[in-house]
Amino acid sequence: MTRDVLLVLAAFLACTVEMVEALTIVLAVGVTRGWRSAIAGTLSAVAALAVVVAVLGPALAHLPIDSLRLIIGTLLLVFGLQWLRKAILRAGGVKALHDEASIYAREVSELRLAGERPAHDWYAFTVAFKGVFLEGLEVAFIVVTFGGSQHHVGLAALGALAALVIVLAVGAIVHAPLSRVPENTLKFGVGVMLTSFGVFWAAEGAGVDWPGSDLAMLVMIGFVVVVAFVLVEVLRRTAPATQLQAAER
Amino acid sequence: MRYLRGFGRFWYDFIVGDDWRVAVGVVIAVTCLYVATHHGFNAWWFLPLAVSVLLATSVAIAARQARRS
């Protein structure tokens, strides 16, 4: 039960982060080049991602669960540590924060420079497709790996679908980049989840018996949060003021 | 060939990212744990500890590089 709830939550959070980034690109394309090609590119990318999940998900269900957890846990751990490392460096003031508003402005100016708009705007289609497909690949990876490790791809896909619906609905209403979404905080949360799941599954796959069984996963999340906050605090105390100001700009 | 290289580059950046040492460290840590458990040693604490050390080291290296530049 604990695993299932965490599985849906992790997929939901990861998908929210990636969809906010994809939405920024699609909005920039739609506003500057027209909505028809932007929506066509987006739908094509979503369809391509659905095929990736539909093909890889059931394939994973046929593999032995321990080997699957060992391989996927290790992959998630590598992938999750990358997210967490970046989030810690951002929160600690070493790296600049992700800013959807400035990314949107940059995309718009690049798209305006791309010249005249034909009836079938392949440029707009390609930019929207590429943006959604590349951001969505991370979601597909998380859905397939999270779901596959528990033989519950459907549950992970449910979390991803909920995020997709919410972000699309908000995007359709506000028609502007979702700059108020605390994306860096969400990324921090996703990094913590991916790392915790990765540690738990990789260790289980390697043959470890966790004390407290599934409850160990919650303890692991708490442990990773503490480690991450300690590192952020150390960075904030040791980073020079000029570096902190530059990162916040 | 260019597409193949680009495809490989995408997956490398996507999974391994900025610091390859973390990826190598994780693989070594999981392998050590696998060997330990298959010799009857239930070292559940090993991976969280290894991950904390890897993360702290990687963050420290990145912070030092940022300060130098």
Interface residues (C-beta under 8 A of the other chain):
Chain A: L70 G73 T74 L75 L77 V78 F79 L81 Q82 L84 R85 K86 I88 L89 G92 V94 K95 L134 L137 E138 F141 T195 V199 A202 A203 A206 G207 V208 D209 W210 P211 A216 M220 F223 V224 V227 A228 L231 L235 T238 A239 P240 Q243
Chain B: F10 F14 I15 V16 G17 D18 D19 V22 A23 V26 V27 V30 L33 Y34 T37 H38 N42 A43 W44 F46 L47 P48 V51 S52 L54 L55 A56 S58 V59 A62 A63 A66 R67
